[in-house]
Amino acid sequence: MISYFIFGLSYSFACVVQPGPFQAYLFSQSVTNGWRKTIPLVFAPLLSDLPVIILVLFFLTSVPPEVLAVLQCIGGIFLLYLAFKAYRTIHSQTENNGTEATGYGNLFKAVLVNLFNPNPYLGWSLVMGPMMIKGWSESPKNGIALITGFYSSMIIYSVIMVILFSAAGNMGPRVNRISLIFSVIAFILFGFYQLWAGIMGL
């Protein structure tokens, strides 16, 4: 059981530190709204991953690649939309100090970013899914330990990352503006990459 828990801890760290659309969204929100308003967004994977887990575990060996391709195209368009929103935030900073409405709206956006991100599907199809099935077949405690280690550590790692991102946003308007420009570029790059990968997969 301990080995499955440790595997969940280490694999979640690799997922969190790997640059991706969800990390870019957390970065954007952290430098714009601060860590206190952004921390609730780290719980988005708990909501978005549930249908992913059910889908992958149910169709583990037969998930059609076209599904990932369509998700990548939709996710790419959504990321380009977020790039536009972040760009508008840069220009509105001087008028409203760069803040925007937070709460359920941003949490919903965070869930969508992760839901249309192919990484959770790939991670659960290739790594977590087979490990979950193997551990559960040995003992349900192993499966529970794997899930607990993975998501508890993912939340902790993401909270630390949000605090670090927010620190960059608190270093003055100039650094805050540069950070937001970086997030716009990241959204655009990830958006076009996902569109390209999705189109190539169809």
Secondary structure, DSSP 8 states (H G I E B T S, - for coil): -HHHHHHHHHHHHHHHHS--HHHHHHHHHHHHH-HHHHGGGGGHHHHHHHHHHHHHHHTTTT--HHHHHHHHHHHHHHHHHHHHHHHHHHHHHHHHTT----SHHHHHHHHHHHHT-HHHHHHIIIIIHHHHHHHHHH-HHHHHHHHHHHHHHHHHHHHHHHHHHHHHHTS-HHHHHHHHHHHHHHHHHHHHHHHHHHHHH-
